[in-house]
Amino acid sequence: MDDFITSVVQGHILTLTINRPKARNALNQAMYLSLAQGLEQAQQDEFIRVVLIKATNDIFCAGNDMQDFQAMSEGKPDQHGARFMRALINCDKPIVAAVNGPAIGVGTTLLQFVDFLYLSPKAMFQTPFIAMGLCPELGSSELLAQHIGIRKAKAMLLAGERMLADEAVTLGFANQVCESADDTATAKAESLAKLAPIAMRTSKAMLMKASRPKLLALIEYENKNLAHLVTQPESREAVNAFMEKRQPDFSCC
């Protein structure tokens, strides 16, 4: 795996750590590949019983890498993002995550698929897809409303409004706000790893049985729309504005 995703297997736990602080832990194609490979390894390796996802420093993930978006706007296809999405949805091992700061875009939507989520008081969630000339992804067009209710989901997906840590727990998106999200998530992963592994995998697979085929079809539909929108003038203006550190002007699109 590349240096931006560290992977450690210890005590039946696979820990995947996002470690790209200079880019605010934004995910690029190589990182998607590393995360996908880690999740696929967890699914196939009987020694691994739990997956723990966390990030370095005080930000979880700033979303997709803008240079990748720029390349996609010029016609370069997504290479590994969809593979990561499928691996996340198909993982029958319990997934625990710790969030110590902002989780933007895919940083929020990937958390829809973790089974236990622990937050620091500084955790914050935002899905500014329309501000980037894009649409919801990773199942969020349907799944986010199931987690937090249709009103809050529309506020986040359509208006780009934030969800803070305490609100995320109140709405059912996360389990707990704690003094140390990393320590609490690690303790939960360790406790899960001590439980009956076959029963655990079977139970999670049962919980996902009805929704998994629908989610896989949904992300394919979302990704087709995303691939179209990223090549359109609105998204190009948003990406250029981000790179130039100015507000986008959609009146010219």
Secondary structure in CASP SS format (residue, H / E / C, confidence):
PFRMAT SS
TARGET T0000
AUTHOR 0000-0000-0000
METHOD secondary structure of the structure
MODEL  1
M C 1.00
D C 1.00
D C 1.00
F C 1.00
I E 1.00
T E 1.00
S E 1.00
V E 1.00
V E 1.00
Q E 1.00
G C 1.00
H C 1.00
I E 1.00
L E 1.00
T E 1.00
L E 1.00
T E 1.00
I E 1.00
N C 1.00
R C 1.00
P H 1.00
K H 1.00
A H 1.00
R C 1.00
N C 1.00
A C 1.00
L E 1.00
N C 1.00
Q H 1.00
A H 1.00
M H 1.00
Y H 1.00
L H 1.00
S H 1.00
L H 1.00
A H 1.00
Q H 1.00
G H 1.00
L H 1.00
E H 1.00
Q H 1.00
A H 1.00
Q H 1.00
Q H 1.00
D C 1.00
E C 1.00
F C 1.00
I C 1.00
R C 1.00
V E 1.00
V E 1.00
L E 1.00
I E 1.00
K E 1.00
A E 1.00
T C 1.00
N C 1.00
D C 1.00
I C 1.00
F C 1.00
C E 1.00
A C 1.00
G C 1.00
N E 1.00
D C 1.00
M H 1.00
Q H 1.00
D H 1.00
F H 1.00
Q H 1.00
A H 1.00
M H 1.00
S H 1.00
E C 1.00
G C 1.00
K C 1.00
P C 1.00
D C 1.00
Q C 1.00
H C 1.00
G H 1.00
A H 1.00
R H 1.00
F H 1.00
M H 1.00
R H 1.00
A H 1.00
L H 1.00
I H 1.00
N H 1.00
C C 1.00
D C 1.00
K C 1.00
P C 1.00
I E 1.00
V E 1.00
A E 1.00
A E 1.00
V E 1.00
N C 1.00
G C 1.00
P E 1.00
A E 1.00
I E 1.00
G C 1.00
V H 1.00
G H 1.00
T H 1.00
T H 1.00
L H 1.00
L H 1.00
Q H 1.00
F H 1.00
V C 1.00
D C 1.00
F E 1.00
L E 1.00
Y E 1.00
L E 1.00
S C 1.00
P C 1.00
K C 1.00
A C 1.00
M E 1.00
F E 1.00
Q E 1.00
T C 1.00
P C 1.00
F C 1.00
I H 1.00
A H 1.00
M H 1.00
G C 1.00
L C 1.00
C C 1.00
P C 1.00
E C 1.00
L C 1.00
G C 1.00
S H 1.00
S H 1.00
E H 1.00
L H 1.00
L H 1.00
A H 1.00
Q H 1.00
H H 1.00
I H 1.00
G C 1.00
I H 1.00
R H 1.00
K H 1.00
A H 1.00
K H 1.00
A H 1.00
M H 1.00
L H 1.00
L H 1.00
A H 1.00
G C 1.00
E C 1.00
R C 1.00
M E 1.00
L E 1.00
A H 1.00
D H 1.00
E H 1.00
A H 1.00
V H 1.00
T H 1.00
L C 1.00
G C 1.00
F C 1.00
A C 1.00
N C 1.00
Q E 1.00
V E 1.00
C C 1.00
E C 1.00
S C 1.00
A H 1.00
D H 1.00
D H 1.00
T H 1.00
A H 1.00
T H 1.00
A H 1.00
K H 1.00
A H 1.00
E H 1.00
S H 1.00
L H 1.00
A H 1.00
K C 1.00
L C 1.00
A C 1.00
P H 1.00
I H 1.00
A H 1.00
M H 1.00
R H 1.00
T H 1.00
S H 1.00
K H 1.00
A H 1.00
M H 1.00
L H 1.00
M H 1.00
K C 1.00
A C 1.00
S H 1.00
R H 1.00
P H 1.00
K H 1.00
L H 1.00
L H 1.00
A H 1.00
L H 1.00
I H 1.00
E H 1.00
Y H 1.00
E H 1.00
N H 1.00
K H 1.00
N H 1.00
L H 1.00
A H 1.00
H H 1.00
L H 1.00
V C 1.00
T C 1.00
Q C 1.00
P H 1.00
E H 1.00
S H 1.00
R H 1.00
E H 1.00
A H 1.00
V H 1.00
N H 1.00
A H 1.00
F H 1.00
M H 1.00
E C 1.00
K C 1.00
R C 1.00
Q C 1.00
P C 1.00
D C 1.00
F H 1.00
S H 1.00
C H 1.00
C C 1.00
END
